[in-house]
Every structure is written in C-alpha cells, then in structure tokens.
Amino acid sequence: MTVKNNFFSDKERYGDKLPSYRDWILHNESFYIFHYIKHLRYIESLKEKKGLKRILFLFHWLRYKHLGFKLKMAIYPNTIGPGFRIYHAGAYTHVGPNVKIGQNCTFVSGVVFGNKTEEEDNRPVTVGDNCYFGNGVTVLGPVHIGNNVTIGAHAVVTKDIPDNTVVGGVPARILKLKE
C-alpha cells in the first residue's frame, strides 16, 4: 500500500469529523494532530526523491518537527500503518524506528515504546491491526502484540500479547478474551 493511500485511510478514520479551519482558529488539538500525521505521510513519500521534490521534503520535515515539539510527539517515518489515529496530545508519545504498527490502530496520549534496559535494543516491536492503546501505555522490549487487542490505561507491556484480548495492569496481563 502506498503512502498516499495511507493518508487517505487516515482521513477515512475521521469520517465526518475531519478538522477544519475553525479548529485551527480555536487551537483545537485535533487540527494539529491531523496535520502532524499528514506531514509524517508526506515525509514517508518524499524521502527518496531528488531535485525540486527535495525542497518539498524539507518543508514537510520542518512542519513535522515543529508540530512534534508542539504536541510532544515523536513518531518515526514508516512505523505506522494506514488508518492510524491519535485522539489526544498531552503526555509524551514516542514510537521508535524499530516499531511496526498495523492498520487502524488508535492511541490516546502518552503511549511510549521503549527498552527494558539501559543498552540500546533495536529488536523489532510489532503491533497487529485494530489495536487500541489507552492513556499512558508503556511497551518495553521486543514484544509482539496481536490483532484486535485493547490495552488499558497506564499498563506496562513486557511480554507478547495474543490476538483478541483485553490487557491491563503493571505488568500487563490478560483481563479477558474478546469474542
């Protein structure tokens, strides 16, 4: 799937509630979050371009960085799948370069993917499709999170999570199975 299709999938997740200029005038966070994701998608598509497209890449990269500092977010290019959505800005959100997130995933504020130890660990973290991460979720180490998983607020995930489950707690454990 191309980056352009990823952007349109992101747009479809908003439905009738796509941010407008009214949201920009009122400084609503939904406008800034939508544009952060939009500039991230442009960076993904223009990264390998040469010539005049390189200037366009620089513009989108600067906007992406500016909005990232403003919203306290760091989501690396080519880590999130199509249909990605963040509902709130607030606490720091970090998705590193070793993370691969599937399609139609949802974050609330403060989701962080990190290491278990002080040493840098570049082993992959994979997240399946249709996952929901609550407020302040921390994912530590190289784990695999299955499809259709809901992770409750302030959970700390340190082990693999199977498909169709609801998880919560510190450390995270399965609370119930979805049907």
Protein Blocks (a to p, Z undefined) as FASTA:
>chain_A
ZZklmmmmmmmmnmmmcccfklmmnopaklmmmmmmmmmmmmmmmmmpghjllmmmmmmm
mmmmmmmmmnopacdehkbcehiacfbgcidcdddfkbccdehiacdehiacddfblbdc
fbdcdddehiacdehiacedjddddehiacdehiacfbdcdehiadedjddddfbdcZZ
